[in-house]
Amino acid sequence: MADPTPIEPISAGIVVHHLNNSRSQRILWLLEELEVPYEIRKFQRTEQQRAPEELKKVHPLGKAPIITDGTVTLAESGAIVEYLITKYGGEKFTPPEAGKIDNLYFSHYAEGTLMPILVNKLIFTIIPQKAPSLVRPLLKPVFGNLIKKLLNPELKANAELVELHFQQNKSGWIAGGEGPTSADFMMGFPLEALSSRNSENIGPKTKEYVERIHERPAFKRALEKGGKYAYA
């Protein structure tokens, strides 16, 4: 079988291969905060809410976000955030000394702990809905019970952890500084999803935090450029 036809050549500079309603929105926000030029190549989810096959021409896994920066092609949100801040951030987004551990922890916690719970809950909700009608009545209580007994307690415990952090941190940013750091760019998306789809779990300080992100001029510019976004 022939290899997929490659996409058109990448221009010099940063290109964000942007999938609607995905983690790539956090990369647009970061780039707007960095104030460095970049290009967006937009991809739309399929009817099954999957990334289109065309993204595999950029990276073999075909998952968003992906950036290209000259000869560099990089996937994974955490890697992209670290790469962009290191290369283009200068002194921007450096956490204060007292907040370095919080920044390190929440930068990895976002995708390592919180997002898997949210994704599993979404999958467990979708499976009965997409199942053949004959087995749907059997699957719905099974997956509903898994959500109730397994995922909801985990989600509640994690939401309480995040809320407690914001209660103890008076700056309004995860690392305790005057503005966002890598942890904020990573945590924004799961907390948007939590606020949008599991609002019963989100605490008042966490809600204020999501609103604070959405009020930033750079975030608004990212929304304008990225297109319709379900979580803001």
N, CA, C and O of each residue as an XYZ file, in Angstrom:
928
protein
N       0.852     -1.193      0.000
C       0.000      0.000      0.000
C       0.882      1.235      0.000
O       1.869      1.300      0.732
N       0.530      2.205     -0.813
C       1.331      3.417     -0.898
C       1.194      4.229      0.384
O       0.158      4.200      1.048
N       2.262      4.955      0.718
C       2.211      5.831      1.877
C       1.220      6.958      1.617
O       0.980      7.323      0.466
N       0.631      7.524      2.704
C      -0.280      8.648      2.517
C       0.432      9.814      1.841
O       1.613     10.060      2.085
N      -0.289     10.517      1.003
C       0.297     11.683      0.359
C       0.633     12.707      1.412
O      -0.240     13.083      2.195
N       1.874     13.176      1.463
C       2.234     14.136      2.501
C       1.516     15.455      2.303
O       1.154     15.816      1.183
N       1.313     16.168      3.393
C       0.712     17.485      3.290
C       1.698     18.425      2.632
O       2.880     18.109      2.498
N       1.212     19.573      2.224
C       2.068     20.543      1.552
C       3.233     20.938      2.454
O       3.111     20.857      3.676
N       4.356     21.361      1.885
C       5.535     21.665      2.693
C       5.241     22.701      3.770
O       4.467     23.638      3.574
N       5.883     22.497      4.907
C       5.708     23.399      6.041
C       6.569     24.638      5.842
O       7.743     24.543      5.485
N       5.966     25.808      6.078
C       6.730     27.041      5.976
C       7.665     27.160      7.164
O       7.502     26.481      8.178
N       8.652     28.040      7.020
C       9.558     28.294      8.134
C       8.767     28.916      9.275
O       7.788     29.626      9.043
N       9.189     28.649     10.508
C       8.492     29.191     11.655
C       7.516     28.197     12.245
O       7.457     27.038     11.836
N       6.748     28.673     13.218
C       5.861     27.802     13.989
C       4.537     27.603     13.264
O       3.907     28.565     12.824
N       4.128     26.362     13.147
C       2.811     26.020     12.622
C       2.107     25.154     13.659
O       2.656     24.151     14.115
N       0.890     25.544     14.029
C       0.066     24.741     14.931
C      -0.953     23.986     14.088
O      -1.767     24.585     13.386
N      -0.895     22.675     14.170
C      -1.880     21.832     13.488
C      -3.032     21.660     14.476
O      -2.986     20.835     15.389
N      -4.045     22.458     14.258
C      -5.074     22.726     15.266
C      -6.340     21.936     14.990
O      -6.935     22.052     13.918
N      -6.748     21.130     15.964
C      -7.997     20.368     15.903
C      -9.045     21.073     16.746
O      -8.781     21.448     17.888
N     -10.235     21.253     16.184
C     -11.276     21.952     16.938
C     -11.626     21.206     18.229
O     -11.580     19.978     18.283
N     -11.969     21.958     19.244
C     -12.372     21.419     20.553
C     -11.351     20.427     21.091
O     -11.702     19.314     21.484
N     -10.105     20.827     21.107
C      -9.053     19.918     21.556
C      -8.025     20.661     22.394
O      -8.110     21.871     22.601
N      -7.062     19.901     22.861
C      -5.988     20.455     23.665
C      -5.142     21.468     22.892
O      -4.402     22.238     23.503
N      -5.236     21.480     21.582
C      -4.404     22.424     20.833
C      -4.796     23.873     21.106
O      -4.029     24.786     20.802
N      -5.993     24.099     21.682
C      -6.378     25.470     22.030
C      -5.422     26.054     23.062
O      -5.137     27.251     23.036
N      -4.923     25.216     23.974
C      -3.982     25.713     24.985
C      -2.687     26.185     24.339
O      -2.041     27.099     24.850
N      -2.296     25.567     23.214
C      -1.071     25.974     22.521
C      -1.268     27.327     21.847
O      -0.358     28.156     21.840
N      -2.448     27.554     21.282
C      -2.737     28.868     20.701
C      -2.680     29.945     21.778
O      -2.129     31.024     21.558
N      -3.253     29.648     22.944
C      -3.206     30.618     24.046
C      -1.760     30.924     24.420
O      -1.394     32.091     24.559
N      -0.942     29.900     24.582
C       0.458     30.112     24.946
C       1.170     30.968     23.895
O       1.904     31.891     24.249
N       0.967     30.679     22.635
C       1.643     31.434     21.586
C       1.194     32.888     21.565
O       1.988     33.785     21.284
N      -0.068     33.114     21.859
C      -0.533     34.499     21.938
C       0.101     35.216     23.126
O       0.422     36.400     23.031
N       0.284     34.522     24.231
C       0.968     35.119     25.381
C       2.443     35.394     25.058
O       3.008     36.397     25.494
N       3.046     34.497     24.296
C       4.454     34.668     23.922
C       4.644     35.785     22.908
O       5.730     36.352     22.797
N       3.587     36.100     22.169
C       3.636     37.138     21.132
C       4.689     36.834     20.067
O       5.427     37.716     19.629
N       4.738     35.567     19.663
C       5.608     35.181     18.552
C       4.707     34.816     17.370
O       3.610     34.294     17.572
N       5.153     35.082     16.148
C       4.309     34.767     14.988
C       4.160     33.266     14.792
O       5.081     32.496     15.063
N       3.012     32.870     14.326
C       2.759     31.459     14.051
C       1.646     31.342     13.021
O       0.909     32.295     12.768
N       1.539     30.181     12.443
C       0.510     29.873     11.455
C      -0.374     28.769     12.016
O       0.101     27.902     12.750
N      -1.661     28.799     11.673
C      -2.586     27.751     12.082
C      -3.031     26.959     10.855
O      -3.437     27.536      9.847
N      -2.950     25.640     10.949
C      -3.568     24.773      9.952
C      -4.681     23.998     10.650
O      -4.429     23.193     11.547
N      -5.895     24.251     10.231
C      -7.058     23.768     10.967
C      -7.522     22.407     10.458
O      -7.541     22.136      9.257
N      -7.896     21.563     11.419
C      -8.479     20.253     11.141
C      -9.784     20.147     11.923
O      -9.904     20.686     13.023
N     -10.756     19.450     11.348
C     -12.058     19.297     11.987
C     -12.282     17.840     12.390
O     -11.887     16.915     11.679
N     -12.911     17.661     13.521
C     -13.246     16.313     13.980
C     -14.250     15.659     13.022
O     -15.035     16.335     12.358
N     -14.198     14.348     12.975
C     -15.152     13.594     12.170
C     -16.499     13.519     12.891
O     -16.642     14.013     14.009
N     -17.481     12.900     12.241
C     -18.786     12.716     12.883
C     -18.682     11.878     14.146
O     -19.520     11.985     15.041
N     -17.642     11.037     14.216
C     -17.409     10.211     15.408
C     -16.576     10.947     16.452
O     -16.148     10.360     17.446
N     -16.348     12.246     16.215
C     -15.571     13.101     17.116
C     -14.108     12.676     17.213
O     -13.445     12.938     18.216
N     -13.616     12.029     16.180
C     -12.215     11.626     16.118
C     -11.433     12.627     15.284
O     -12.008     13.366     14.485
N     -10.123     12.647     15.473
C      -9.271     13.463     14.612
C      -9.256     12.864     13.212
O      -9.281     11.641     13.077
N      -9.217     13.680     12.175
C      -9.226     13.148     10.814
C      -7.916     12.450     10.479
O      -6.886     12.721     11.095
N      -7.960     11.557      9.508
C      -6.781     10.796      9.097
C      -5.663     11.697      8.587
O      -4.490     11.330      8.649
N      -6.024     12.872      8.085
C      -5.009     13.780      7.535
C      -3.947     14.168      8.557
O      -2.810     14.464      8.191
N      -4.316     14.167      9.837
C      -3.335     14.542     10.865
C      -2.184     13.544     10.940
O      -1.098     13.890     11.405
N      -2.406     12.315     10.489
C      -1.339     11.313     10.506
C      -0.245     11.621      9.482
O       0.847     11.055      9.534
N      -0.550     12.517      8.561
C       0.482     12.959      7.624
C       1.459     13.922      8.290
O       2.562     14.152      7.793
N       1.036     14.481      9.422
C       1.905     15.396     10.176
C       2.689     14.630     11.231
O       3.888     14.847     11.405
N       2.002     13.726     11.938
C       2.614     12.905     12.983
C       1.950     11.532     12.935
O       0.735     11.451     12.755
N       2.708     10.462     13.090
C       2.138      9.115     12.899
C       0.916      8.799     13.748
O       0.064      8.024     13.312
N       0.797      9.370     14.942
C      -0.350      9.073     15.800
C      -1.572      9.904     15.452
O      -2.689      9.545     15.825
N      -1.382     10.997     14.751
C      -2.515     11.799     14.316
C      -3.325     12.406     15.431
O      -4.542     12.544     15.314
N      -2.666     12.771     16.514
C      -3.360     13.368     17.655
C      -2.975     14.837     17.779
O      -1.835     15.210     17.501
N      -3.917     15.664     18.195
C      -3.641     17.080     18.428
C      -3.390     17.310     19.917
O      -3.975     16.625     20.757
N      -2.517     18.278     20.252
C      -1.866     19.210     19.345
C      -0.582     18.654     18.732
O       0.055     17.750     19.272
N      -0.232     19.229     17.590
C       1.064     19.008     16.956
C       1.550     20.373     16.500
O       0.775     21.173     15.975
N       2.824     20.634     16.701
C       3.410     21.828     16.104
C       4.561     21.420     15.203
O       5.190     20.382     15.409
N       4.826     22.234     14.216
C       6.080     22.154     13.471
C       6.756     23.501     13.620
O       6.111     24.548     13.577
N       8.043     23.456     13.792
C       8.844     24.674     13.939
C      10.096     24.475     13.098
O      11.102     23.957     13.582
N      10.030     24.886     11.841
C      11.122     24.581     10.932
C      11.193     23.085     10.694
O      10.255     22.482     10.172
N      12.303     22.497     11.079
C      12.484     21.050     10.883
C      11.969     20.226     12.058
O      11.998     18.997     12.001
N      11.503     20.869     13.113
C      11.023     20.180     14.312
C       9.533     19.884     14.179
O       8.742     20.776     13.872
N       9.156     18.633     14.410
C       7.752     18.248     14.533
C       7.572     17.675     15.929
O       8.278     16.750     16.329
N       6.617     18.236     16.669
C       6.481     17.855     18.080
C       5.014     17.698     18.442
O       4.191     18.568     18.154
N       4.699     16.580     19.075
C       3.361     16.324     19.612
C       3.457     16.292     21.139
O       4.535     16.449     21.713
N       2.311     16.087     21.779
C       2.152     16.046     23.242
C       2.155     17.460     23.829
O       3.130     18.201     23.703
N       1.052     17.809     24.466
C       0.887     19.152     25.021
C       2.033     19.566     25.933
O       2.594     20.651     25.787
N       2.377     18.686     26.881
C       3.419     19.045     27.839
C       4.749     19.310     27.174
O       5.450     20.257     27.531
N       5.102     18.482     26.212
C       6.360     18.671     25.495
C       6.336     19.967     24.700
O       7.329     20.693     24.666
N       5.205     20.262     24.058
C       5.093     21.484     23.260
C       5.179     22.719     24.143
O       5.886     23.673     23.816
N       4.463     22.705     25.261
C       4.502     23.849     26.178
C       5.922     24.089     26.680
O       6.398     25.224     26.685
N       6.596     23.025     27.099
C       7.970     23.166     27.587
C       8.899     23.674     26.481
O       9.734     24.547     26.719
N       8.752     23.131     25.291
C       9.594     23.533     24.158
C       9.413     25.015     23.837
O      10.394     25.742     23.682
N       8.158     25.464     23.737
C       7.901     26.848     23.348
C       8.354     27.835     24.415
O       8.919     28.881     24.097
N       8.107     27.506     25.678
C       8.539     28.411     26.752
C      10.062     28.475     26.807
O      10.634     29.554     26.963
N      10.719     27.325     26.681
C      12.187     27.296     26.735
C      12.786     28.068     25.571
O      13.736     28.827     25.763
N      12.256     27.891     24.376
C      12.853     28.504     23.187
C      12.475     29.966     23.014
O      13.300     30.778     22.595
N      11.224     30.307     23.336
C      10.730     31.644     23.006
C      10.336     32.481     24.226
O      10.025     33.663     24.084
N      10.344     31.890     25.405
C       9.791     32.593     26.556
C      10.706     33.594     27.215
O      10.235     34.541     27.843
N      12.020     33.404     27.084
C      12.931     34.273     27.814
C      12.657     34.181     29.298
O      12.686     33.093     29.874
N      12.391     35.321     29.923
C      12.071     35.329     31.346
C      10.577     35.156     31.612
O      10.153     35.073     32.764
N       9.781     35.101     30.543
C       8.341     34.936     30.728
C       8.031     33.559     31.292
O       8.719     32.579     31.007
N       6.989     33.510     32.090
C       6.412     32.257     32.579
C       7.360     31.470     33.473
O       7.198     30.260     33.633
N       8.346     32.141     34.055
C       9.225     31.494     35.027
C       8.553     31.541     36.388
O       8.245     32.632     36.869
N       8.315     30.419     37.022
C       7.630     30.453     38.322
C       8.526     31.044     39.397
O       9.749     30.938     39.304
N       7.943     31.661     40.409
C       8.763     32.124     41.536
C       9.381     30.926     42.236
O       8.891     29.803     42.115
N      10.440     31.168     42.954
C      11.162     30.086     43.614
C      10.234     29.250     44.494
O      10.306     28.021     44.498
N       9.364     29.932     45.236
C       8.466     29.213     46.150
C       7.417     28.387     45.416
O       6.804     27.499     46.008
N       7.202     28.674     44.120
C       6.161     27.972     43.386
C       6.674     26.954     42.393
O       5.886     26.395     41.630
N       7.973     26.695     42.380
C       8.531     25.797     41.365
C       8.016     24.364     41.495
O       7.781     23.692     40.490
N       7.843     23.904     42.718
C       7.356     22.533     42.900
C       5.895     22.429     42.466
O       5.508     21.463     41.808
N       5.082     23.429     42.836
C       3.692     23.432     42.377
C       3.635     23.475     40.856
O       2.826     22.776     40.247
N       4.471     24.276     40.247
C       4.486     24.360     38.789
C       4.869     23.019     38.168
O       4.252     22.576     37.199
N       5.881     22.385     38.726
C       6.314     21.086     38.218
C       5.204     20.053     38.377
O       4.894     19.318     37.441
N       4.611     20.002     39.562
C       3.590     18.996     39.838
C       2.379     19.157     38.924
O       1.970     18.200     38.267
N       1.800     20.358     38.875
C       0.563     20.542     38.122
C       0.790     20.516     36.618
O      -0.135     20.219     35.863
N       2.008     20.822     36.167
C       2.305     20.696     34.739
C       2.160     19.247     34.285
O       1.741     18.987     33.157
N       2.507     18.297     35.166
C       2.410     16.873     34.829
C       1.086     16.262     35.285
O       0.574     15.337     34.655
N       0.542     16.777     36.370
C      -0.725     16.270     36.906
C      -1.871     16.433     35.908
O      -2.751     15.576     35.828
N      -1.861     17.530     35.149
C      -2.963     17.832     34.241
C      -3.260     16.677     33.299
O      -4.413     16.266     33.165
N      -2.229     16.148     32.645
C      -2.422     15.051     31.696
C      -2.187     13.683     32.338
O      -2.720     12.679     31.865
N      -1.398     13.635     33.406
C      -1.075     12.352     34.018
C      -2.173     11.803     34.911
O      -2.305     10.588     35.054
N      -2.971     12.693     35.518
C      -3.994     12.255     36.475
C      -5.385     12.763     36.117
O      -6.322     11.975     35.991
N      -5.523     14.078     35.952
C      -6.858     14.660     35.822
C      -7.521     14.328     34.482
O      -8.674     13.898     34.459
N      -6.814     14.519     33.379
C      -7.426     14.276     32.075
C      -7.860     12.822     31.871
O      -8.936     12.599     31.315
N      -7.074     11.819     32.294
C      -7.554     10.441     32.110
C      -8.900     10.160     32.773
O      -9.701      9.393     32.240
N      -9.156     10.767     33.919
C     -10.451     10.574     34.583
C     -11.566     11.177     33.734
O     -12.608     10.554     33.533
N     -11.342     12.386     33.241
C     -12.349     13.054     32.424
C     -12.595     12.296     31.121
O     -13.737     12.147     30.686
N     -11.527     11.824     30.510
C     -11.666     11.080     29.255
C     -12.405      9.769     29.486
O     -13.288      9.411     28.707
N     -12.055      9.051     30.545
C     -12.738      7.789     30.837
C     -14.228      8.000     31.095
O     -15.057      7.198     30.665
N     -14.560      9.072     31.793
C     -15.979      9.340     32.039
C     -16.703      9.616     30.729
O     -17.828      9.160     30.527
N     -16.059     10.359     29.844
C     -16.668     10.638     28.551
C     -16.858      9.350     27.749
O     -17.918      9.130     27.161
N     -15.832      8.504     27.728
C     -15.913      7.239     26.986
C     -17.003      6.336     27.559
O     -17.783      5.745     26.812
N     -17.053      6.232     28.886
C     -18.059      5.381     29.522
C     -19.478      5.901     29.275
O     -20.439      5.132     29.292
N     -19.601      7.206     29.046
C     -20.905      7.787     28.730
C     -21.286      7.502     27.276
O     -22.448      7.241     26.965
N     -20.295      7.555     26.402
C     -20.557      7.410     24.968
C     -20.837      5.959     24.578
O     -21.691      5.705     23.728
N     -20.130      5.003     25.188
C     -20.250      3.597     24.772
C     -21.707      3.112     24.753
O     -22.134      2.560     23.739
N     -22.484      3.294     25.820
C     -23.883      2.826     25.748
C     -24.693      3.564     24.683
O     -25.584      2.985     24.062
N     -24.378      4.846     24.476
C     -25.119      5.629     23.491
C     -24.874      5.136     22.073
O     -25.776      5.178     21.237
N     -23.668      4.673     21.799
C     -23.292      4.240     20.459
C     -23.522      2.740     20.232
O     -23.390      2.261     19.106
N     -23.854      2.019     21.263
C     -24.036      0.573     21.137
C     -25.313      0.256     20.357
O     -26.221      1.085     20.297
N     -25.391     -0.940     19.759
C     -26.633     -1.361     19.089
C     -27.809     -1.305     20.059
O     -27.657     -1.556     21.254
N     -28.956     -0.981     19.538
C     -30.127     -0.748     20.381
C     -30.501     -1.954     21.244
O     -31.047     -1.789     22.336
N     -30.212     -3.159     20.763
C     -30.581     -4.361     21.514
C     -29.793     -4.500     22.820
O     -30.327     -4.977     23.822
N     -28.526     -4.083     22.806
C     -27.692     -4.241     24.005
C     -27.603     -2.955     24.821
O     -27.063     -2.957     25.928
N     -28.127     -1.868     24.284
C     -28.026     -0.590     24.987
C     -28.639     -0.636     26.389
O     -28.038     -0.107     27.324
N     -29.820     -1.253     26.568
C     -30.390     -1.313     27.927
C     -29.530     -2.097     28.907
O     -29.612     -1.868     30.114
N     -28.704     -3.021     28.413
C     -27.818     -3.786     29.286
C     -26.567     -2.992     29.633
O     -26.095     -3.027     30.770
N     -26.030     -2.273     28.644
C     -24.771     -1.558     28.849
C     -24.952     -0.288     29.680
O     -24.071      0.079     30.457
N     -26.089      0.377     29.515
C     -26.265      1.658     30.196
C     -26.133      1.550     31.712
O     -25.414      2.355     32.303
N     -26.799      0.582     32.381
C     -26.614      0.497     33.841
C     -25.219      0.037     34.247
O     -24.722      0.427     35.303
N     -24.577     -0.795     33.412
C     -23.220     -1.261     33.737
C     -22.255     -0.082     33.742
O     -21.528      0.131     34.713
N     -22.253      0.679     32.657
C     -21.325      1.810     32.571
C     -21.745      2.944     33.497
O     -20.902      3.675     34.016
N     -23.046      3.088     33.701
C     -23.504      4.090     34.663
C     -23.016      3.791     36.063
O     -22.656      4.701     36.809
N     -23.001      2.504     36.424
C     -22.515      2.120     37.744
C     -21.008      2.322     37.866
O     -20.515      2.718     38.923
N     -20.277      2.050     36.782
C     -18.836      2.298     36.790
C     -18.545      3.779     36.997
O     -17.652      4.145     37.761
N     -19.301      4.619     36.316
C     -19.123      6.064     36.492
C     -19.417      6.464     37.931
O     -18.658      7.207     38.553
N     -20.540      5.954     38.449
C     -20.967      6.335     39.795
C     -19.997      5.844     40.867
O     -19.649      6.591     41.782
N     -19.558      4.586     40.753
C     -18.755      3.979     41.814
C     -17.252      4.240     41.658
O     -16.525      4.321     42.648
N     -16.798      4.370     40.422
C     -15.364      4.460     40.182
C     -14.909      5.863     39.813
O     -14.006      6.407     40.448
N     -15.527      6.457     38.790
C     -15.013      7.710     38.241
C     -15.476      8.937     39.015
O     -14.679      9.842     39.262
N     -16.739      8.985     39.400
C     -17.221     10.172     40.105
C     -16.492     10.422     41.428
O     -16.165     11.573     41.719
N     -16.223      9.390     42.246
C     -15.437      9.652     43.459
C     -14.025     10.163     43.159
O     -13.511     11.038     43.856
N     -13.406      9.604     42.111
C     -12.072     10.080     41.725
C     -12.140     11.528     41.267
O     -11.288     12.338     41.631
N     -13.133     11.850     40.482
C     -13.277     13.213     39.982
C     -13.523     14.190     41.122
O     -12.968     15.289     41.139
N     -14.352     13.788     42.069
C     -14.640     14.645     43.230
C     -13.377     14.888     44.046
O     -13.109     16.019     44.451
N     -12.598     13.833     44.291
C     -11.362     13.981     45.076
C     -10.370     14.907     44.376
O      -9.721     15.728     45.024
N     -10.253     14.777     43.061
C      -9.320     15.626     42.325
C      -9.802     17.071     42.257
O      -9.003     18.002     42.359
N     -11.100     17.255     42.086
C     -11.642     18.610     42.077
C     -11.413     19.292     43.424
O     -11.134     20.490     43.475
N     -11.530     18.537     44.509
C     -11.284     19.094     45.839
C      -9.815     19.441     46.027
O      -9.492     20.449     46.657
N      -8.923     18.620     45.488
C      -7.489     18.918     45.541
C      -7.184     20.244     44.852
O      -6.474     21.090     45.397
N      -7.723     20.413     43.660
C      -7.478     21.642     42.902
C      -8.080     22.844     43.614
O      -7.441     23.892     43.712
N      -9.299     22.703     44.109
C      -9.956     23.804     44.808
C      -9.168     24.217     46.043
O      -9.015     25.408     46.315
N      -8.666     23.234     46.796
C      -7.862     23.536     47.984
C      -6.603     24.305     47.601
O      -6.202     25.232     48.305
N      -5.987     23.931     46.505
C      -4.784     24.645     46.066
C      -5.101     26.115     45.794
O      -4.338     26.998     46.185
N      -6.217     26.378     45.131
C      -6.558     27.765     44.837
C      -6.972     28.526     46.091
O      -6.755     29.734     46.178
N      -7.558     27.845     47.050
C      -7.904     28.501     48.308
C      -6.653     28.931     49.069
O      -6.641     29.970     49.729
N      -5.612     28.126     48.969
C      -4.371     28.410     49.694
C      -3.432     29.338     48.924
O      -2.480     29.877     49.489
N      -3.708     29.517     47.638
C      -2.830     30.304     46.779
C      -3.533     31.607     46.435
O      -4.478     31.614     45.647
N      -3.080     32.704     47.017
C      -3.797     33.970     46.894
C      -3.504     34.698     45.590
O      -4.197     35.665     45.272
N      -2.517     34.278     44.833
C      -2.151     35.008     43.617
C      -3.156     34.768     42.492
O      -3.299     35.597     41.593
N      -3.852     33.629     42.543
C      -4.767     33.294     41.466
C      -4.149     32.477     40.356
O      -4.849     32.042     39.443
N      -2.833     32.259     40.420
C      -2.135     31.433     39.440
C      -1.497     30.251     40.148
O      -1.161     30.337     41.329
N      -1.332     29.170     39.445
C      -0.974     27.902     40.093
C       0.355     27.974     40.826
O       0.479     27.443     41.929
N       1.344     28.618     40.235
C       2.664     28.677     40.862
C       2.810     29.844     41.828
O       3.873     30.029     42.420
N       1.756     30.630     41.991
C       1.794     31.708     42.988
C       2.438     32.981     42.506
O       2.709     33.865     43.319
N       2.697     33.117     41.225
C       3.312     34.326     40.695
C       2.285     35.327     40.199
O       1.097     35.229     40.508
N       2.768     36.299     39.419
C       1.898     37.361     38.936
C       1.164     36.997     37.646
O       0.265     37.721     37.218
N       1.539     35.891     37.035
C       0.902     35.495     35.785
C       1.026     34.002     35.570
O       1.534     33.286     36.433
N       0.567     33.528     34.426
C       0.578     32.085     34.172
C       1.973     31.528     33.968
O       2.894     32.237     33.562
N       2.110     30.249     34.256
C       3.326     29.491     33.967
C       2.904     28.225     33.214
O       1.737     28.080     32.849
N       3.830     27.331     32.987
C       3.503     26.119     32.231
C       2.346     25.353     32.860
O       1.531     24.771     32.144
N       2.264     25.346     34.186
C       1.181     24.630     34.860
C      -0.183     25.179     34.481
O      -1.142     24.419     34.345
N      -0.278     26.484     34.311
C      -1.556     27.091     33.938
C      -1.942     26.736     32.503
O      -3.107     26.454     32.222
N      -0.975     26.751     31.608
C      -1.285     26.380     30.227
C      -1.718     24.916     30.139
O      -2.533     24.559     29.289
N      -1.179     24.081     31.008
C      -1.559     22.668     31.009
C      -2.893     22.438     31.730
O      -3.703     21.625     31.284
N      -3.123     23.137     32.821
C      -4.323     22.894     33.630
C      -5.569     23.547     33.056
O      -6.684     23.131     33.373
N      -5.402     24.552     32.227
C      -6.566     25.262     31.718
C      -7.566     24.352     31.043
O      -8.763     24.430     31.321
N      -7.088     23.477     30.145
C      -8.010     22.644     29.377
C      -8.808     21.667     30.246
O     -10.033     21.641     30.127
N      -8.184     20.866     31.109
C      -9.008     19.967     31.924
C      -9.968     20.695     32.852
O     -11.057     20.196     33.136
N      -9.570     21.878     33.330
C     -10.487     22.611     34.204
C     -11.621     23.246     33.404
O     -12.727     23.403     33.921
N     -11.361     23.612     32.154
C     -12.454     24.043     31.282
C     -13.436     22.898     31.062
O     -14.651     23.091     31.121
N     -12.903     21.709     30.808
C     -13.754     20.540     30.598
C     -14.535     20.203     31.860
O     -15.717     19.863     31.793
N     -13.880     20.296     33.000
C     -14.543     20.038     34.277
C     -15.670     21.039     34.503
O     -16.764     20.668     34.928
N     -15.396     22.300     34.218
C     -16.392     23.351     34.400
C     -17.561     23.186     33.444
O     -18.708     23.459     33.799
N     -17.261     22.732     32.213
C     -18.288     22.618     31.182
C     -19.158     21.386     31.351
O     -20.377     21.465     31.195
N     -18.547     20.238     31.669
C     -19.272     18.969     31.648
C     -19.521     18.361     33.024
O     -20.347     17.460     33.169
N     -18.810     18.852     34.029
C     -18.958     18.300     35.381
C     -19.011     19.445     36.390
O     -18.307     19.439     37.400
N     -19.853     20.413     36.095
C     -19.860     21.647     36.882
C     -20.237     21.416     38.343
O     -19.927     22.237     39.206
N     -20.906     20.298     38.617
C     -21.277     20.030     40.008
C     -20.058     19.785     40.891
O     -20.144     19.882     42.115
N     -18.913     19.463     40.264
C     -17.694     19.183     41.028
C     -16.770     20.394     41.184
O     -15.877     20.385     42.030
N     -16.975     21.409     40.392
C     -16.015     22.506     40.391
C     -16.313     23.479     41.524
O     -17.462     23.871     41.729
N     -15.268     23.867     42.262
C     -15.419     24.783     43.383
C     -15.371     26.225     42.934
O     -14.992     26.502     41.796
N     -15.749     27.159     43.806
C     -15.823     28.578     43.420
C     -14.469     29.168     43.022
O     -14.395     29.962     42.084
N     -13.400     28.788     43.726
C     -12.078     29.319     43.377
C     -11.601     28.770     42.037
O     -10.953     29.476     41.265
N     -11.920     27.516     41.768
C     -11.556     26.926     40.481
C     -12.338     27.592     39.358
O     -11.794     27.852     38.285
N     -13.607     27.866     39.606
C     -14.424     28.567     38.609
C     -13.851     29.948     38.327
O     -13.771     30.361     37.170
N     -13.452     30.663     39.370
C     -12.838     31.978     39.193
C     -11.561     31.878     38.361
O     -11.271     32.747     37.539
N     -10.816     30.819     38.585
C      -9.567     30.613     37.850
C      -9.835     30.441     36.349
O      -9.156     31.050     35.522
N     -10.821     29.614     36.004
C     -11.156     29.412     34.590
C     -11.617     30.728     33.973
O     -11.245     31.047     32.844
N     -12.416     31.487     34.699
C     -12.879     32.782     34.200
C     -11.711     33.747     34.024
O     -11.697     34.547     33.089
N     -10.731     33.672     34.926
C      -9.554     34.535     34.824
C      -8.779     34.246     33.541
O      -8.322     35.169     32.865
N      -8.632     32.970     33.209
C      -7.971     32.591     31.964
C      -8.744     33.143     30.771
O      -8.153     33.714     29.854
N     -10.055     32.973     30.784
C     -10.876     33.375     29.648
C     -10.915     34.879     29.447
O     -11.223     35.351     28.353
N     -10.607     35.638     30.494
C     -10.616     37.093     30.384
C      -9.297     37.660     29.859
O      -9.221     38.850     29.552
N      -8.278     36.847     29.754
C      -6.993     37.359     29.284
C      -7.089     37.715     27.798
O      -7.633     36.945     27.007
N      -6.562     38.880     27.423
C      -6.586     39.267     26.011
C      -5.960     38.222     25.094
O      -6.449     37.994     23.988
N      -4.875     37.583     25.550
C      -4.219     36.568     24.720
C      -5.135     35.371     24.496
O      -5.154     34.802     23.405
N      -5.889     34.988     25.512
C      -6.814     33.868     25.348
C      -7.921     34.233     24.363
O      -8.310     33.407     23.537
N      -8.425     35.450     24.441
C      -9.475     35.889     23.525
C      -8.961     35.915     22.090
O      -9.679     35.537     21.164
N      -7.720     36.359     21.906
C      -7.148     36.359     20.554
C      -7.009     34.923     20.036
O      -7.256     34.651     18.861
N      -6.610     34.010     20.928
C      -6.473     32.604     20.531
C      -7.820     32.028     20.108
O      -7.889     31.242     19.162
N      -8.894     32.414     20.803
C     -10.228     31.944     20.431
C     -10.634     32.466     19.061
O     -11.204     31.733     18.253
N     -10.341     33.722     18.806
C     -10.688     34.321     17.526
C      -9.973     33.596     16.384
O     -10.556     33.359     15.326
N      -8.715     33.251     16.608
C      -7.930     32.616     15.553
C      -8.227     31.132     15.417
O      -8.195     30.584     14.314
N      -8.516     30.479     16.544
C      -8.724     29.038     16.526
C     -10.103     28.607     16.073
O     -10.281     27.486     15.597
N     -11.084     29.493     16.218
C     -12.435     29.154     15.816
C     -13.279     28.652     16.968
O     -12.843     28.662     18.119
N     -14.480     28.215     16.660
C     -15.449     27.808     17.681
C     -14.852     26.777     18.627
O     -14.209     25.816     18.204
N     -15.081     27.001     19.929
C     -14.460     26.186     20.974
C     -15.512     25.880     22.031
O     -16.080     26.799     22.621
N     -15.773     24.624     22.274
C     -16.909     24.214     23.103
C     -16.743     24.544     24.573
O     -17.726     24.542     25.314
N     -15.511     24.831     25.022
C     -15.260     24.943     26.454
C     -15.091     26.389     26.926
O     -14.717     26.625     28.075
N     -15.360     27.338     26.061
C     -15.243     28.752     26.467
C     -16.341     29.550     25.798
O     -16.433     30.761     25.997
